Amino acid sequence: MNDPGQEQRVRRGVRLGVDAGSVRIGVARSDPGGILASPLETVRNGKGDIDRIVALAAENEAVEVIVGLPTSLSGREGPAAGEARRFAARIARRLPPGSVRLFDERLTTVTAESGLRERGVHGQARRKVVDQAAAAVILQAALDAERLTGRPPGEIVRGDT
């Protein structure tokens, strides 16, 4: 049986999850209740990528965008984390203050690859959707963390950095 108080701790509204890779950017979407994340789209990294993510946020009436922050297993941030922080700041400049967050994404691509393999998705077909699947893993982890703690996940990204 669900704890009724637990439901109240989850903010309502669609969230987008973003897995920013050097070639492709995976995007996932949650349901309005913030319960389940699903793959949405793969965006090519480069010209127009921020425009498309901002458009997806508008089309889905997203209240928040969660960008994966790649850290090492020890929790250290390397060059990829710096890139993710800059990418998130570019999105934050185009959306309302406080609506972009960074969330630790350790092992999400590995988890996504494994899940796709288990479902029999291989080769080129897997490469086309793995980024979306990784974004869904990031977003689901963020939603679950919020449900567990009753607090918004990760850290707010300011667009002025």
Buried (B, 14 or more C-beta within 10 A) or exposed (E): EEEEEEEEEBBEBBBBBBBBBEEBBBBBBBBEEBEEBBBBBBBEBEEEBBEBBBEBBEEBEBBBBBBBBBBEEEEEBEEBBEBBBEBBBBBBBBBEEEBBBBBBBBBBBEBBBEBBEEEEBEEEEBBEBBBBBBBBBBBBBBBBBBBEEEEBBBBBBEBEE
